[in-house]
Amino acid sequence: MSKNKPIEPIPEEFATCDHAAEFWDTHDTTHYPGAFRTVKVVSELRHRHYEIPIAPDLAEALRARARRRGVSVSHLTDQLLRRNLHTTR
């Protein structure tokens, strides 16, 4: 942003999340130092997610079977792996 160009004020409210996103896509938060405050965030991981490569035809078979059973692909994959590896939670 040019030093000669005035900084547009932050709207009091945004009509939608999209309007807020559009505003911040075209504005730099560093030009509004008084508008933000530091917050402390405490979080806890509840689940771990693993990414493994599988063949496209296998992925489609998993999606199709999960759809038929009315479960997520993740849930079905967990069930199949547990059954085949003979482990329980």
C-alpha positions in Angstrom: 0.0 0.0 0.0 1.3 3.4 -0.9 2.3 5.8 2.0 0.2 8.5 0.4 -3.0 6.4 0.2 -5.2 6.5 3.3 -5.9 3.3 5.0 -9.5 2.2 4.7 -11.2 1.6 8.0 -12.3 -1.9 9.0 -16.1 -2.2 8.6 -18.0 -2.4 11.9 -19.6 -5.7 10.6 -19.3 -7.8 7.5 -22.5 -9.0 5.9 -21.1 -12.5 5.3 -17.9 -14.4 5.8 -17.2 -14.0 2.1 -17.3 -10.2 2.5 -14.8 -10.4 5.3 -12.6 -12.7 3.3 -12.8 -10.3 0.3 -11.8 -7.4 2.6 -8.8 -9.2 4.1 -7.7 -10.5 0.7 -7.1 -6.9 -0.3 -6.0 -5.3 3.0 -2.9 -5.9 5.1 -3.5 -6.7 8.8 -0.2 -4.9 9.7 -1.9 -1.6 8.7 -4.4 -2.1 11.6 -2.2 -2.7 14.7 -4.8 -1.5 17.2 -7.5 -3.8 15.8 -6.1 -7.1 17.0 -5.1 -8.6 20.3 -3.0 -11.6 21.2 -4.9 -14.5 22.6 -3.7 -17.6 24.3 -5.0 -20.8 22.7 -4.9 -24.2 24.4 -5.7 -27.1 22.2 -5.6 -30.9 22.5 -5.2 -33.4 19.8 -8.0 -35.9 20.1 -7.3 -38.0 17.0 -4.3 -38.7 14.9 -4.7 -38.9 11.2 -2.3 -40.9 8.9 -1.9 -40.4 5.2 -0.9 -43.5 3.2 -0.8 -43.8 -0.6 -3.2 -46.3 -2.1 -4.0 -47.1 -5.7 -6.9 -45.1 -7.3 -8.9 -48.3 -7.9 -8.6 -49.3 -4.3 -9.7 -45.8 -3.1 -12.8 -46.0 -5.4 -13.6 -49.4 -4.0 -13.4 -48.1 -0.5 -15.6 -45.1 -1.3 -18.2 -47.4 -3.0 -18.3 -49.9 -0.1 -18.5 -47.1 2.5 -21.4 -45.5 0.6 -23.2 -48.8 0.5 -22.7 -49.3 4.2 -23.6 -45.7 5.1 -20.3 -45.1 6.8 -17.3 -42.8 6.2 -14.3 -44.1 4.3 -12.2 -43.5 7.4 -14.5 -45.6 9.5 -14.6 -48.5 7.0 -10.9 -48.4 6.5 -10.4 -48.6 10.3 -12.7 -51.6 10.5 -11.1 -53.4 7.6 -7.6 -52.9 8.9 -8.5 -54.0 12.4 -10.3 -57.1 11.1 -7.3 -58.0 8.9 -4.7 -57.2 11.5 -6.6 -58.8 14.4 -6.4 -55.8 16.7 -8.9 -54.0 18.9 -9.0 -50.6 20.4 
